[in-house]
């Protein structure tokens, strides 16, 4: 049995692999927009395992697999033996014998790592506390659509040091751009967590305005991620000055884009003026989850495909 290729962190792929993927995304998205059927995964089955709630992840993976000619099965850990204490390793052995690819949206990265180590088929990280590679894949493709290559560009991350920020740091290393990170005191990033060696692809800023100055992309996320709800009141106070507003966008480059992985809380991490304004590409960003994940599943199961 061949060792399956997994997608658990952004750094799992090389720059060359991403160049290929982004090309496939363009081709697959164009087919979708032309209403031209494309079914390379006919008779293949995707199993989606959810421990965390989801809107965009479930919809994009389920619709994407069906559009590629396959089928998708939804499993919630509350409704399966995983929720009753079945070892992750055992579940991986069984599920991977009955499917062709598995997507997992869970809490600790260790869970998905253990599952992948015992899976006979590709495993995709649909989100963990530590990383969210599929979202950053969509974000970078969205930037490429609007502004061309992200190489050499500057991304400003304003807000929490969460799974999104850590994945941006990994992406900067792989694709050669810079991330400026500004978080409130006590909520800073740990570069070692992203596996970074200090190669100059990120900078830390105490002032979010300075992080945004001259940036090509400004992006943020909710202040309280899933699993941290008990900290919500404290976070509302600590993050009050880290709301992306018109002044921050004005400090960025004139053609800067704004992104948010959604759901958004207008008036908290971003003002309505920004997220609903002309620099915002959040709806393109959300749609592109569908297209990048279709290309990702095709690549994990079929390898490189010649159009």
C-alpha angles and dihedrals in degrees: 000000000000117000108255121236112239133195107213102137133017091248090062089089130056126233089257091054091051091050088055093046095050089051090052091048090056091049095045093045091050090053089050093051091049091051089238113152117238116180110171091144097054111159092009120128129217118199114203116200116194127191092153126054118259145181108167097032096054095040095047096046096042095045091041095054092048091049089054089055099259135103133247129214121200119216124181115197089227089062099042139062089263087072090053096055104273107159113258089230092057093046090051092053092052101038094046091054090058100043144042102225135010129209118195128193108187146132115260120041087222090070094058092041091055092046092051092048089060100037125107091201136050117287123207126201106231089179138318132181088263106041144015105188098163091058094050089046088058093043094053093046088051090052091049091051092053104031110012126238117012092209110121093009128124125240121193116209112197120186138014126023092234139137091290095054093047091050091050088055091053091047091053090055094049099041099034106242133120130254121201110201125199119179133161118265110281093024100074128139127259105220091200090063090063090048093245124161097201097260094158100261095121139043131194122225130188090198115061091203090060091048089056096046108116094354121151093208131025117197139170144163139210115301093231115047124199110287094030099076092121088066095052099108093047091047093051089060098040095049098043093112093046097075110126105234139166092276092057091048090048089055090055123078115294091250096044119141128218122220136182125175091219160249090098132195108213111217093027117063093001137016121241088239090064104038092045093038133100096268093056118101097172095127093051087046092053094047092049091064085075095052100042092048092051089054090045094052091046091052096046092051104031105022119217113357124201111224 
